[in-house]
Amino acid sequence: MISSKMKQLGSKRSVIRELFEYGKQRAAVIGAENVFDFSLGNPSVPAPEQVNAAIIELTQSMPSVMLHGYTSAQGDAQVRRTVAQSIKRRFDYDADPDKIYMTVGAAASLTVTLKALVCTENNDQVIVIAPFFPEYRVFIEATGAQCVVIPAKLPDFQIDFEALNKSICKNTKAVIINSPNNPSGVVYSPETVTRLCKMLKERSEELGQPIYLISDEPYREIT
């Protein structure tokens, strides 16, 4: 016996994945240069030359076993200190390296964050703003929480605060936002972000429990 729910998830691709596979099929027929792939959020900007140089240097200077071995569970301490320094330099925020956790991709980070926050015995809910990356639902429901979808405000695709406020209740554990957004490409305005933080703080105080804001930002540097 295997999980029927996971079998269902694994046997049906998301629309994004379907478009990606279709693009590969068309590329084989008409040439990759004639296919414009707007499906997966693959990078369109090459890594800085310093990244390539650092990789080459490490492979040549470090013993292979050490280079490819395990680090500390939350990530190498020097890497976490460097990330904290970057946050301080760019955002003037004193991030604590001991509160930074390195993961292999955003999917892993979202999964462990949701697993840490959700308590199934409390019938927790996590709110997402449509349109959203479809795997959010998979991550949320895998914890036993309910995925609550709030349509974006049209035509600018900013947050519909009236709808969001109505959806927040004693079971709301977190809100996930994604800006720049996949798949719409919209960027939340400073006014939207400020209003969102203010609303979540006020509703947290009203309900007597925290509502966590999870910000998924794989495309942040584009803006």
N, C-alpha and C positions, 0 to 999 in steps of 0.2 A: 504494500500500500504506500502511495505517495500523496502528498497534499494536493487535493483537487484545486485549491485556490492558486497554488504556485504553478500547477500544470496549466491552468487557464492563463496566468500571466505570461508564462513562457511560450505559449503556443500562438499568441497574438501580438504582433509587433505594433508599436505606436505608429502614428501617422508619420512622425519624423523619421523613424527607422525605415518605413516603407519607401519614403521619398529618397532616402540615402541609397537603398538597394536598387531602386529604379534608376537612379543616376548612374550607378556603376554598370547596370545593364546597357543603358544608352551609350555610355562612354565606350563600351566594347564594340558598339555598332558604328557610331559616328565620330569617335575620337574624344578623348578627355577634354581637349581644348574647346570643344563645342558644347560642353555641358557646364551650366552654371549651378553649382550645388548650394542651395540655401536651406539644407536640412540640419545636419549636426553642426554644433558650434565649434568646429575645428578652427584653430588659429589661422589667420590670414597674414599675420605679421611674423617674420622670422625671429627667432630668439636672438638676443644681443650677442655679438661676437665673443664677449667675455664669458658667456655661458659655455659656448663650444670650447673655448680655450681652457676653461676650468676643468671641463670633463676630460679633455686630452691630458692635462697636467696630472689629474688624479689617477687616471689609468696607468700613467707612466711612473708615478712617484710612490704610489701606495701599494702594499702587497694585495694581491687580488682577493684573498680570503677576508682581509680586513675591510677592503673597499666594498665588497658585496655582502658583508655580514650584517647582523642585526645592530640597531642602535638602541638607545633607551626607548622605552615604550612610548613616551610622549614626544620623541624626536631628539636629535642630537642637541646638546646644551648650547654649543656655539651657534648652531643654526637658529635656535630659538632666541638667543641674545641678539643676533643680527636682524631677525625679523622685528623684534621689539625696538631696536634702534631705528629701523626703517619707518615703523609706525610713528615713533617720536618725531623723526625728521619731517615726515610728510603731513602728519595730522596734529602734531603738538600734543600727543597723548602719551602718558607714561605707562605703556603696557608692561605688565609683569611677565618676564620670560617663563616663569614657573606656571603661569596660567595660559600659556600658548601650547597647543597640541598640534603636531604635524600629522597629516593623514595623506594617504595616497589618493588624491582627487577629492572633489567636493562631495561626491556621492558617499564616500566613506565618512566624511565629516558630518554630513546631514544625518546619516544613519545612526552614528554613535550619539549625536546630540539629541535626536528624538528618542532614542532608547533610554538615555539618561533622564529625560524630562517626563516621559509619559508613564502614568500609573494606570494600568488597565482596570484596576478595581474602582477607579474614580470616574470611569466612562469619559476619559479625556477626549478633547477635540482639538484639532489643529486646523487653522484657517489658512487657505491659499487664495491668491487673487488671480482670477482667470483673465487672459489665457496664461497657462503655466506649464512648466516642463513636466510632461506626463508622469515621470518617475517619482515626482513628489508624492503622488497618491500611493504608489507602491511602498515608498519609505514609511509614510505615515501609517498605513494600514498594517504594515508588518509589525508595528509596535502594539497593535490592538486598539489604536486610537481611531476616531472618526475623522475623515477628511471633509472639511466644510468649505465649499467653493463659493467665493464672492465674485460676481462679474465686475469687470472694470467699468469705470465711468467713460462713456462715449461722448464725443469722438476722440478725446485726447488720451484715453487708456490710463489715466491717473486713477487713484483709489477712490471708489465710491464710499465715502465715509459714513453716509447714512446707512447703507446696507451693512457695512462692517460693524458699526455700532450696534445694530439690531441683532447681529449674529453672535456677538460676544455674550457669554453667559458664565455661570459658575464652573462649567466644564471646560472652558477655553484654557488650554495650556500654552499655546504659542501661535504666532502668526509668522508665516514665511513670506518674505518679499524677495524679488529678483530684479535688480536694476543695474545695467541695461537688461531688459527683459528678453527671455527666450520663451516664446517665439516672436513676439510683436516688435521687439527692438526698441520699445519706448524706454525713456529714462525718466525716473521720478524726479520731479522738481524739488528744490530745497523746501518750498512751502509744503509740499506733500509729505516729505520726510519729517519735517518739524511737527506738522499737525498729527501725523501718525504716532510719533513718540509721545506727544502730549496726551492723545486719546488713550493710549495703552497705559500710561502712568496713572491717569485719572480713573480708568476702569479698574486697574489693579487695586488702587486704594479703596474704591467703592466695594469691590468684591472681597477685599481682605486677603488677596493672594496674588502672586506675581503672574503676569502674562508676558511670556518671553518673546522677544523679537529676534527671529532668525533671518539674517541677511545673507543671501546666496549671491556672491559677487564675482563670478568667474570672468566677467567681461568688464570689470570696473575700470581697468587701465585704458580701455578704448576711449573713455570720456575724460 
